[in-house]
Amino acid sequence: MKKEIPLEKSYGDDHVDDHVDKEIEDCFSTKNPKCFFVFAGAGSGKTRSLINTLNFLDREQGENLLMNGKQVAVITYTNAACDEISRRLQYKTIFSVSTIHSFLWDLIKYYQADIKSWLVESVQKEIEELQRKKTKKTGSKAGEKREEKIKKKMDRLAKIRTVQKFSYNPNGDNVGYDSLSHSEVIKMSTEFIATEPTMQDILTSKYPILLIDESQDTKKELIDALLIVCEKYSGKFIVGMFGDTMQKIYMDGKEDLAKCIPDNWIKPVKIMNHRSAKRIVTLANSIRSTVDDKKQRARDDADEGIVRLFITSESKDKEYIEKKVAEMMAQDTGDVGWNDDDQYKSLILEHHMAASRFGFSELYMPLNDSKKFDTSLRDGSILELSILSKIVSPLVKAYKIGNDFEVAKIVRKNSPLLSKDAFVEEFKDQTELLKNAEEAVETLMQLWNDEKNLTCLEVLESIQNTGLFDVGSRIDELLTEYSQDEDEKITALRTALSVPFYEVERYALYVSDNTRFATHQGVKGLEFPRVMVILDDAQAKGFLFSYEKLFGVKAQSDTDIKNERDGKDTGITRTARLFYVACTRAENSLAVVAYTENEELVKATALSNGWFLENEIYIKFCKKLE
């Protein structure tokens, strides 16, 4: 329960940062328009300020903009953020809310000749670069791989020249020879914006106002291009950036963004943290102090909150250890929510760590290792997996509990056997169609009667044989044996689908955010009452972040030392920012679990940095596991 406080004090907390919204509104003055960068730390109400700004623009300029065929563009980091902002703006047509990839593609997609010209030149340069790097050792593996790359790029170049219209899906895999990759769209469109007067005119005429959420992680190419356009179209094109440089956790964001913002931009700062308990805000400020001098203020009516650091070198049974941590947090906080897996969030460094803990690693790892399914693997949009998780799994559950209505509903909605075309073209007798569909369902359900672990491929094969659902064009290749010259995507997908069906169900729960697991990076912008932050470099196997370096267990690399000397980003500063992001997701209580080679040194660093107090640290808290 939050303690009672005078109304005026609460009112004060709510309005401490009101001047920021007023400063932003003043930037849209017709007499003296200004671009701006809003610094807004964790839990400061950044999204609220963005929404307030957009509502102000709707009131003051909405009618005029629409009459002249113009819009306010809003770029956000995720599709989920787009949906939330659009909903809060009541889907008004004055606003164009999109991710960076969607925004840029919408800007250039009608200029197909320019796209082809850029792409041909780009691929030619890549081929020339590979040819220059040709190894003299013709028999070496590196030389063979380079020759293979050259051949593939020359094949693509030949196909590109035949394309009349290029396609691109901002939210999925782009595999056809007429498809553009995510990186290509970014590179060409930002280059067009930075160098082509026609594209600059199109951008500024259509979107005289452009607002960017999470600007610290926005592609640096776009930031650079927009800074050029802002200078050229001063007073006619307003860019507003909302962000927090401490929450920059992706490498493709603009390094030292704050230092790159022109002096004539307005730079308001929000100081409140409305999200977290006081102890969590204090911890966040101390972590931040290793990177910059910005500090936040907790609300006067915020709970005190609890933070704990659990340090262990034991790693045989991490599930047991983390369960023990949750039990100890329940005891220390008096909050029984820690005893319920569904009531706290466990933040891991990499998706595969969640896969191993939640039981879908055999499915996940082949796809993750192939590096060909990055986007679709993370959002669950791989066709075969989507069919299994979104159609087959609900169908099986409905069938097993005897819910005939739900079974019929799923089949009618998704099966080509009961499509409109089937009723019109194939049979006059609807009874025959329904019978075929029913038999196909029964055939599929028979698979679950066997005692063996049913694989995903077996399920897909049954569906393919009966025609119950459309399983896509890759199914024939997936159901054949491996061949040496086959596409590596097929190999990876076949391996992944050879696992027990239950792994798909667990994977689907994870990608739909229905488990307690999420990544440190993936929860940016979110908040939870109880948070467990897991620091585990050994299992993460990454190289961009190192908690062992942050806590002084491992020495800085030569590259880190050089970058630090040159004033550039290092592994330690990157990790400190990630640590800040993860810890500031917590509202009431926070547990940090550190798996380490040196327990005592982690403790010493945590104390000397002022991150944790002696009574907040548990070391050797878990008996050695057999």
ZAMARGU-4260 file (C-alpha; in steps of 0.2 Angstrom, whole numbers, plus 5000, padded with zeros to 4 digits):
<rodrens>
0) 5000/5000/5000 | 5006/5017/4996 | 5007/5030/5010 | 4995/5044/5011 | 5003/5061/5005
5) 4996/5079/5004 | 4987/5081/4987 | 4997/5096/4982 | 5013/5086/4983 | 5006/5072/4972
10) 5000/5086/4960 | 5018/5093/4960 | 5025/5076/4955 | 5013/5075/4941 | 5017/5092/4934
15) 5036/5094/4937 | 5039/5090/4919 | 5025/5100/4912 | 5037/5113/4905 | 5044/5100/4893
20) 5027/5098/4884 | 5026/5117/4883 | 5043/5119/4876 | 5039/5106/4863 | 5023/5115/4858
25) 5032/5131/4856 | 5043/5122/4843 | 5029/5122/4831 | 5026/5141/4831 | 5024/5148/4814
30) 5035/5162/4818 | 5050/5153/4824 | 5049/5134/4821 | 5062/5123/4829 | 5068/5105/4829
35) 5070/5097/4846 | 5077/5082/4855 | 5068/5077/4871 | 5078/5068/4884 | 5067/5056/4893
40) 5074/5043/4905 | 5066/5027/4910 | 5048/5028/4916 | 5048/5047/4913 | 5032/5047/4903
45) 5040/5049/4886 | 5026/5041/4877 | 5014/5052/4886 | 5023/5068/4880 | 5024/5061/4862
50) 5005/5058/4862 | 5002/5075/4870 | 5012/5083/4856 | 5002/5074/4843 | 4986/5079/4850
55) 4992/5097/4851 | 4996/5096/4832 | 4979/5088/4828 | 4970/5103/4837 | 4981/5117/4830
60) 4986/5111/4813 | 4976/5095/4809 | 4963/5103/4798 | 4976/5114/4788 | 4988/5099/4785
65) 4974/5088/4779 | 4967/5101/4767 | 4984/5102/4759 | 4987/5083/4758 | 5000/5083/4772
70) 5003/5072/4787 | 5013/5071/4803 | 5025/5056/4802 | 5028/5046/4818 | 5042/5033/4817
75) 5042/5020/4831 | 5053/5005/4835 | 5041/4991/4834 | 5024/4986/4826 | 5017/4984/4844
80) 5022/5002/4848 | 5014/5008/4831 | 4998/4999/4836 | 4997/5007/4853 | 5001/5025/4847
85) 4988/5023/4833 | 4975/5017/4845 | 4978/5031/4857 | 4977/5043/4843 | 4960/5035/4837
90) 4968/5031/4820 | 4966/5049/4814 | 4972/5051/4796 | 4982/5066/4800 | 4995/5054/4807
95) 5006/5042/4798 | 5013/5030/4812 | 5025/5017/4806 | 5041/5008/4809 | 5057/5014/4801
100) 5057/5000/4788 | 5039/5004/4783 | 5041/5022/4783 | 5056/5022/4771 | 5048/5009/4760
105) 5032/5019/4758 | 5043/5034/4753 | 5053/5025/4739 | 5042/5011/4733 | 5035/5020/4718
110) 5053/5025/4711 | 5056/5008/4704 | 5069/5014/4691 | 5079/5022/4705 | 5078/5007/4715
115) 5085/4996/4701 | 5099/5008/4697 | 5105/5009/4715 | 5103/4990/4717 | 5113/4986/4701
120) 5127/4998/4706 | 5127/4991/4724 | 5129/4973/4719 | 5142/4977/4706 | 5152/4986/4720
125) 5150/4971/4731 | 5157/4959/4717 | 5171/4970/4714 | 5176/4971/4732 | 5175/4952/4733
130) 5186/4950/4718 | 5199/4962/4725 | 5200/4951/4741 | 5202/4935/4731 | 5214/4924/4740
135) 5230/4918/4730 | 5228/4901/4739 | 5215/4894/4727 | 5213/4878/4737 | 5209/4887/4753
140) 5192/4886/4761 | 5191/4906/4762 | 5195/4906/4743 | 5181/4894/4740 | 5168/4903/4750
145) 5173/4919/4741 | 5171/4911/4724 | 5154/4905/4730 | 5149/4922/4736 | 5154/4930/4719
150) 5144/4917/4709 | 5129/4920/4720 | 5130/4939/4718 | 5133/4938/4699 | 5117/4927/4698
155) 5108/4939/4708 | 5114/4954/4697 | 5108/4945/4681 | 5091/4942/4689 | 5090/4960/4696
160) 5092/4967/4678 | 5076/4957/4673 | 5065/4964/4687 | 5051/4976/4683 | 5045/4979/4700
165) 5054/4975/4716 | 5045/4970/4732 | 5048/4971/4750 | 5039/4966/4766 | 5045/4976/4781
170) 5038/4963/4793 | 5045/4947/4786 | 5058/4937/4776 | 5061/4943/4759 | 5068/4929/4749
175) 5063/4931/4730 | 5076/4938/4718 | 5064/4953/4716 | 5064/4956/4734 | 5074/4969/4744
180) 5083/4965/4760 | 5080/4976/4776 | 5097/4983/4775 | 5096/4987/4757 | 5080/4997/4760
185) 5088/5007/4774 | 5104/5010/4764 | 5096/5016/4748 | 5082/5026/4755 | 5093/5035/4767
190) 5105/5039/4753 | 5091/5045/4743 | 5085/5057/4757 | 5103/5063/4760 | 5108/5066/4742
195) 5093/5068/4731 | 5084/5085/4730 | 5069/5077/4723 | 5067/5064/4737 | 5070/5078/4750
200) 5056/5089/4742 | 5045/5073/4742 | 5049/5070/4761 | 5047/5088/4767 | 5031/5091/4757
205) 5022/5076/4762 | 5028/5076/4780 | 5032/5094/4786 | 5033/5087/4804 | 5042/5070/4808
210) 5043/5064/4826 | 5054/5049/4831 | 5052/5038/4846 | 5067/5029/4853 | 5078/5040/4843
215) 5094/5033/4851 | 5091/5017/4843 | 5085/5023/4826 | 5096/5019/4812 | 5111/5031/4811
220) 5110/5032/4792 | 5092/5039/4794 | 5098/5051/4808 | 5112/5058/4797 | 5101/5060/4782
225) 5088/5069/4792 | 5100/5081/4800 | 5106/5086/4782 | 5088/5089/4777 | 5084/5099/4793
230) 5098/5111/4789 | 5093/5113/4771 | 5074/5115/4775 | 5076/5125/4791 | 5059/5132/4796
235) 5050/5121/4784 | 5054/5104/4790 | 5052/5100/4809 | 5060/5084/4816 | 5057/5080/4834
240) 5066/5066/4843 | 5061/5057/4859 | 5074/5046/4868 | 5086/5042/4881 | 5105/5040/4876
245) 5107/5028/4891 | 5094/5016/4883 | 5104/5015/4867 | 5107/4996/4866 | 5108/4992/4847
250) 5124/4994/4837 | 5115/5002/4822 | 5110/5017/4832 | 5119/5034/4831 | 5134/5034/4843
255) 5134/5050/4854 | 5118/5056/4847 | 5116/5070/4860 | 5133/5077/4854 | 5127/5077/4836
260) 5111/5087/4839 | 5114/5105/4832 | 5115/5119/4845 | 5100/5128/4838 | 5088/5113/4842
265) 5078/5114/4858 | 5083/5101/4871 | 5070/5099/4885 | 5074/5086/4899 | 5061/5076/4909
270) 5068/5072/4927 | 5054/5062/4935 | 5053/5043/4935 | 5034/5039/4938 | 5037/5020/4936
275) 5049/5013/4949 | 5050/5012/4968 | 5063/5024/4976 | 5076/5011/4979 | 5076/5005/4960
280) 5077/5023/4955 | 5092/5026/4966 | 5100/5010/4959 | 5097/5016/4941 | 5105/5033/4944
285) 5120/5024/4951 | 5122/5013/4936 | 5119/5028/4925 | 5133/5038/4934 | 5146/5026/4926
290) 5141/5033/4908 | 5134/5051/4911 | 5128/5063/4924 | 5109/5063/4921 | 5099/5058/4936
295) 5080/5055/4939 | 5069/5059/4954 | 5057/5046/4961 | 5039/5051/4965 | 5036/5057/4983
300) 5022/5044/4984 | 5032/5030/4977 | 5035/5014/4988 | 5053/5012/4995 | 5055/4996/4985
305) 5067/4982/4987 | 5083/4977/4976 | 5093/4961/4979 | 5109/4954/4971 | 5111/4935/4970
310) 5129/4929/4965 | 5133/4911/4961 | 5146/4901/4952 | 5135/4886/4952 | 5127/4883/4935
315) 5122/4865/4934 | 5104/4868/4937 | 5099/4886/4933 | 5081/4883/4933 | 5082/4877/4951
320) 5093/4892/4956 | 5081/4905/4949 | 5067/4896/4957 | 5076/4898/4974 | 5079/4916/4970
325) 5061/4919/4967 | 5057/4910/4984 | 5069/4921/4993 | 5062/4937/4985 | 5045/4932/4991
330) 5052/4930/5008 | 5061/4947/5008 | 5047/4957/5000 | 5032/4948/5008 | 5025/4948/4991
335) 5018/4931/4987 | 5018/4936/4968 | 5036/4930/4968 | 5030/4912/4971 | 5020/4912/4955
340) 5029/4910/4938 | 5016/4920/4930 | 5018/4935/4941 | 5036/4940/4938 | 5047/4943/4923
345) 5064/4934/4920 | 5075/4944/4909 | 5088/4935/4899 | 5102/4941/4887 | 5098/4930/4872
350) 5082/4921/4865 | 5091/4904/4866 | 5093/4906/4885 | 5074/4907/4886 | 5073/4892/4874
355) 5084/4881/4885 | 5074/4886/4900 | 5057/4884/4893 | 5060/4869/4883 | 5060/4873/4864
360) 5079/4874/4861 | 5080/4860/4849 | 5067/4869/4838 | 5075/4886/4840 | 5094/4883/4839
365) 5095/4877/4820 | 5084/4892/4815 | 5094/4904/4825 | 5111/4897/4820 | 5107/4898/4801
370) 5105/4917/4803 | 5092/4916/4789 | 5076/4918/4799 | 5081/4933/4811 | 5065/4943/4810
375) 5052/4929/4807 | 5060/4918/4820 | 5058/4932/4833 | 5040/4936/4829 | 5034/4919/4825
380) 5030/4922/4807 | 5039/4907/4799 | 5024/4900/4789 | 5026/4882/4795 | 5028/4886/4813
385) 5014/4899/4812 | 5002/4885/4805 | 5007/4873/4819 | 5005/4886/4833 | 4991/4896/4827
390) 4980/4883/4819 | 4984/4866/4823 | 4988/4868/4841 | 4971/4876/4845 | 4962/4863/4834
395) 4970/4849/4844 | 4965/4857/4861 | 4947/4860/4855 | 4946/4842/4849 | 4953/4834/4865
400) 4940/4843/4876 | 4926/4839/4864 | 4922/4857/4858 | 4915/4853/4841 | 4909/4871/4839
405) 4927/4877/4840 | 4934/4863/4829 | 4922/4868/4816 | 4926/4886/4818 | 4944/4883/4815
410) 4942/4872/4800 | 4930/4883/4792 | 4941/4898/4794 | 4957/4890/4788 | 4954/4875/4778
415) 4954/4876/4759 | 4943/4861/4759 | 4929/4872/4765 | 4933/4888/4756 | 4921/4897/4745
420) 4930/4891/4729 | 4928/4873/4735 | 4909/4875/4737 | 4907/4883/4720 | 4919/4873/4709
425) 4921/4856/4716 | 4905/4849/4723 | 4887/4853/4722 | 4884/4842/4738 | 4890/4852/4753
430) 4888/4836/4763 | 4903/4828/4754 | 4914/4843/4757 | 4910/4843/4776 | 4913/4824/4776
435) 4930/4826/4768 | 4935/4840/4780 | 4929/4829/4795 | 4939/4814/4789 | 4955/4825/4787
440) 4953/4831/4805 | 4951/4814/4811 | 4966/4808/4801 | 4976/4822/4809 | 4970/4818/4827
445) 4975/4800/4825 | 4993/4805/4826 | 4990/4810/4845 | 4984/4792/4849 | 5002/4785/4847
450) 5013/4784/4862 | 5029/4791/4853 | 5034/4809/4853 | 5025/4816/4838 | 5036/4827/4827
455) 5031/4843/4818 | 5036/4836/4802 | 5024/4821/4804 | 5010/4834/4808 | 5014/4844/4792
460) 5015/4828/4782 | 4997/4823/4787 | 4990/4840/4783 | 4999/4839/4766 | 4992/4822/4762
465) 4974/4827/4767 | 4974/4845/4761 | 4967/4850/4777 | 4977/4867/4778 | 4989/4875/4765
470) 5006/4872/4772 | 5015/4882/4759 | 5027/4878/4744 | 5042/4872/4754 | 5033/4857/4761
475) 5039/4845/4747 | 5057/4849/4750 | 5055/4848/4769 | 5048/4830/4768 | 5063/4824/4757
480) 5080/4819/4763 | 5094/4831/4764 | 5104/4834/4748 | 5121/4843/4748 | 5116/4857/4736
485) 5099/4862/4744 | 5095/4879/4751 | 5102/4881/4769 | 5086/4888/4775 | 5077/4871/4770
490) 5091/4861/4779 | 5089/4872/4795 | 5070/4872/4794 | 5069/4853/4792 | 5080/4850/4807
495) 5070/4862/4817 | 5053/4853/4812 | 5060/4836/4817 | 5058/4840/4835 | 5043/4835/4846
500) 5027/4845/4843 | 5026/4851/4860 | 5041/4862/4857 | 5031/4872/4844 | 5018/4876/4858
505) 5031/4882/4870 | 5039/4892/4856 | 5023/4900/4852 | 5019/4905/4870 | 5036/4913/4871
510) 5035/4924/4855 | 5018/4929/4860 | 5025/4935/4876 | 5015/4923/4886 | 5029/4916/4897
515) 5039/4924/4911 | 5054/4926/4899 | 5060/4940/4889 | 5076/4948/4883 | 5085/4963/4891
520) 5083/4971/4874 | 5065/4966/4871 | 5057/4974/4886 | 5063/4991/4883 | 5048/5003/4885
525) 5039/4990/4896 | 5036/4988/4915 | 5032/4974/4927 | 5029/4974/4946 | 5042/4961/4949
530) 5058/4958/4938 | 5072/4945/4939 | 5087/4951/4928 | 5098/4936/4924 | 5117/4940/4920
535) 5125/4925/4912 | 5139/4929/4899 | 5144/4910/4898 | 5127/4905/4892 | 5123/4920/4881
540) 5139/4917/4871 | 5138/4935/4865 | 5152/4948/4862 | 5144/4964/4862 | 5139/4964/4880
545) 5149/4957/4895 | 5143/4958/4913 | 5159/4950/4918 | 5168/4965/4912 | 5156/4977/4919
550) 5158/4969/4936 | 5177/4968/4934 | 5179/4949/4933 | 5186/4950/4915 | 5199/4963/4909
555) 5194/4975/4895 | 5200/4969/4878 | 5213/4979/4868 | 5198/4985/4857 | 5189/4991/4873
560) 5205/5000/4879 | 5208/5009/4862 | 5189/5014/4860 | 5189/5021/4878 | 5205/5031/4874
565) 5197/5037/4858 | 5181/5042/4867 | 5171/5028/4858 | 5159/5015/4864 | 5166/5000/4874
570) 5159/4983/4879 | 5158/4990/4897 | 5148/5006/4892 | 5136/4995/4881 | 5133/4983/4895
575) 5130/4997/4908 | 5117/5004/4897 | 5109/4987/4895 | 5110/4984/4913 | 5101/5001/4916
580) 5087/4996/4904 | 5084/4979/4912 | 5084/4985/4930 | 5072/5000/4926 | 5058/4988/4920
585) 5055/4985/4938 | 5041/4994/4947 | 5041/4987/4965 | 5055/4974/4967 | 5070/4969/4958
590) 5081/4953/4959 | 5098/4952/4949 | 5105/4935/4947 | 5124/4935/4942 | 5132/4919/4936
595) 5150/4922/4937 | 5168/4915/4938 | 5172/4925/4953 | 5158/4928/4966 | 5169/4939/4978
600) 5174/4951/4964 | 5157/4953/4958 | 5151/4957/4976 | 5166/4969/4978 | 5162/4979/4962
605) 5144/4980/4967 | 5148/4987/4984 | 5162/4999/4978 | 5151/5006/4964 | 5137/5009/4976
610) 5125/4999/4966 | 5120/4987/4981 | 5122/4988/5000 | 5130/4974/5010 | 5113/4968/5016
615) 5106/4967/4999 | 5118/4955/4992 | 5117/4936/4993 | 5133/4926/4989 | 5134/4907/4990
620) 5116/4906/4993 | 5113/4890/4984 | 5120/4873/4990 | 5131/4865/4977 | 5120/4854/4966
625) 5124/4836/4963
</rodrens>
